[in-house]
Amino acid sequence: MFTSYKKHKNKLYNSLVKLSRNNFFYQDMNLDDKLETRVYLIFFHFAFILRATKLQKREKESQEVFDNIFQNIEYNLRELGDGDVSVNKKMKKLTRVFYDILLNLDKKDSNQNNNIIYLIEKYFMIDKKKDTVNIKEFCDYFSKFQNFCFDLDVKNMLNGSFNFKYK
């Protein structure tokens, strides 16, 4: 019934939230500033971090971080007033979205930028016209974030001790 909530493990989650609140996404990229958009941005950033940790064979730590990220999202949904049934439905949907992002980024048969473009169009351009979001700059952002992740020490990445700046 009760789960242990490890607050000391929230530094990565807080770093991901900070990245998802970057004005770049809402002013330059013209994204809607809503919960769903922020969660999707957290997922994009987190997927690149997990891809970098996968190469270092840190599965156990990655799983703990994954569990913590999703637990934080669940707690935040509950704090917003969602009930048990609503939270469970949303968490199921969000888990599917995260795995879709992760699997599409891991596709080896195509160009990485094409995968990112596909995901951007799928998750961020639902109600928007293509000319309102600068897809090239969006791809550039995530390409630079990916390079940043692969250059960073995995331990620092998993504990949230990083500060990525775009531009």
C-alpha positions as CSV (number, residue, x, y, z in Angstrom):
1,M,0.0,0.0,0.0
2,F,2.7,2.5,0.9
3,T,5.9,2.8,-1.1
4,S,9.2,4.3,0.1
5,Y,9.9,7.6,-1.5
6,K,13.6,8.3,-1.8
7,K,13.8,12.0,-1.8
8,H,17.6,12.0,-2.0
9,K,17.3,10.4,-5.5
10,N,15.3,13.3,-7.0
11,K,18.2,15.4,-8.3
12,L,18.0,13.9,-11.8
13,Y,14.3,14.4,-11.8
14,N,14.7,18.0,-10.8
15,S,17.3,18.5,-13.5
16,L,15.0,17.0,-16.1
17,V,12.2,19.3,-14.9
18,K,14.5,22.3,-15.2
19,L,15.4,21.3,-18.7
20,S,11.7,20.9,-19.6
21,R,11.0,24.4,-18.3
22,N,13.6,26.0,-20.6
23,N,12.1,29.1,-22.3
24,F,13.6,27.9,-25.5
25,F,10.8,25.4,-26.0
26,Y,8.0,27.8,-25.3
27,Q,9.3,31.0,-26.8
28,D,11.6,29.9,-29.6
29,M,9.9,26.6,-30.5
30,N,6.4,27.9,-29.8
31,L,5.3,24.8,-27.8
32,D,2.2,24.9,-25.6
33,D,3.2,25.4,-22.0
34,K,1.1,22.5,-20.4
35,L,1.8,19.5,-18.3
36,E,1.7,17.0,-21.2
37,T,4.4,19.0,-23.1
38,R,6.6,19.2,-20.1
39,V,6.4,15.5,-19.4
40,Y,7.2,14.7,-23.0
41,L,10.2,16.9,-22.8
42,I,11.3,15.1,-19.7
43,F,10.9,11.9,-21.5
44,F,13.0,13.0,-24.5
45,H,15.8,14.2,-22.2
46,F,15.6,11.1,-20.1
47,A,15.7,8.8,-23.1
48,F,19.0,10.3,-24.3
49,I,20.4,9.9,-20.8
50,L,19.3,6.2,-20.7
51,R,20.9,5.6,-24.1
52,A,24.2,7.0,-22.8
53,T,24.0,4.8,-19.7
54,K,23.2,1.7,-21.7
55,L,26.6,1.8,-23.3
56,Q,28.2,1.9,-19.8
57,K,26.2,-1.2,-18.7
58,R,24.6,0.5,-15.7
59,E,21.3,-1.3,-15.9
60,K,20.6,-1.6,-12.2
61,E,21.2,2.1,-11.6
62,S,19.2,3.0,-14.7
63,Q,16.3,1.0,-13.5
64,E,16.3,2.7,-10.1
65,V,16.4,6.1,-11.8
66,F,13.6,5.1,-14.2
67,D,11.5,4.0,-11.2
68,N,12.2,7.2,-9.4
69,I,11.3,9.4,-12.4
70,F,8.0,7.7,-13.0
71,Q,7.2,7.7,-9.2
72,N,7.8,11.5,-9.2
73,I,5.5,12.0,-12.2
74,E,2.8,9.9,-10.5
75,Y,3.2,11.9,-7.2
76,N,2.9,15.2,-9.2
77,L,-0.3,14.0,-10.9
78,R,-1.8,13.1,-7.5
79,E,-0.8,16.5,-6.1
80,L,-2.7,18.1,-9.0
81,G,-5.8,16.4,-7.7
82,D,-6.1,13.4,-10.0
83,G,-7.7,10.3,-8.4
84,D,-6.4,6.8,-8.4
85,V,-8.2,5.6,-11.5
86,S,-7.2,8.8,-13.5
87,V,-3.6,8.5,-12.3
88,N,-3.3,4.9,-13.3
89,K,-4.7,5.6,-16.8
90,K,-2.4,8.5,-17.3
91,M,0.6,6.6,-16.1
92,K,-0.1,3.7,-18.4
93,K,-0.4,6.1,-21.3
94,L,2.8,8.0,-20.3
95,T,4.7,4.7,-19.9
96,R,3.7,3.8,-23.5
97,V,4.8,7.2,-24.8
98,F,8.2,6.9,-23.0
99,Y,8.9,3.5,-24.5
100,D,7.8,4.7,-27.9
101,I,10.3,7.6,-27.7
102,L,13.0,5.3,-26.4
103,L,12.4,2.6,-29.1
104,N,12.3,5.2,-31.9
105,L,15.5,6.8,-30.8
106,D,17.2,3.4,-30.7
107,K,16.3,2.4,-34.2
108,K,19.4,1.5,-36.1
109,D,18.0,1.3,-39.6
110,S,17.5,5.1,-40.1
111,N,19.1,8.4,-39.6
112,Q,18.9,9.7,-36.0
113,N,17.6,13.1,-37.1
114,N,14.8,11.4,-39.0
115,N,13.8,9.6,-35.8
116,I,13.8,12.8,-33.8
117,I,11.8,14.6,-36.5
118,Y,9.2,11.8,-36.5
119,L,8.9,12.0,-32.6
120,I,8.7,15.8,-32.6
121,E,5.9,15.7,-35.1
122,K,4.1,13.0,-33.3
123,Y,4.2,14.4,-29.8
124,F,4.7,18.2,-30.1
125,M,2.9,19.1,-33.3
126,I,-0.5,17.6,-32.6
127,D,-2.5,20.8,-33.0
128,K,0.2,22.9,-34.7
129,K,1.1,23.6,-38.3
130,K,4.6,22.6,-39.4
131,D,5.7,26.1,-39.9
132,T,5.0,27.2,-36.3
133,V,7.7,24.9,-34.9
134,N,11.3,25.1,-36.1
135,I,12.0,21.4,-36.5
136,K,15.6,21.9,-37.6
137,E,16.4,23.9,-34.4
138,F,14.5,21.3,-32.3
139,C,16.7,18.5,-33.8
140,D,19.8,20.6,-33.3
141,Y,18.9,21.0,-29.6
142,F,18.5,17.3,-29.0
143,S,21.5,16.4,-31.1
144,K,23.6,18.7,-28.9
145,F,22.0,17.3,-25.8
146,Q,22.8,13.7,-27.0
147,N,26.4,14.7,-27.6
148,F,26.5,16.3,-24.2
149,C,25.2,13.1,-22.6
150,F,27.7,10.8,-24.3
151,D,30.5,13.1,-23.2
152,L,29.4,13.3,-19.6
153,D,30.4,10.9,-16.8
154,V,27.5,8.4,-16.3
155,K,27.6,8.7,-12.5
156,N,27.1,12.5,-12.8
157,M,24.4,12.0,-15.3
158,L,22.4,9.6,-13.2
159,N,22.6,11.6,-10.1
160,G,21.6,14.8,-11.9
161,S,24.9,16.6,-11.5
162,F,24.9,18.3,-14.9
163,N,24.0,21.7,-16.4
164,F,23.2,21.6,-20.1
165,K,23.0,25.0,-21.8
166,Y,21.8,25.3,-25.4
167,K,23.2,28.2,-27.4
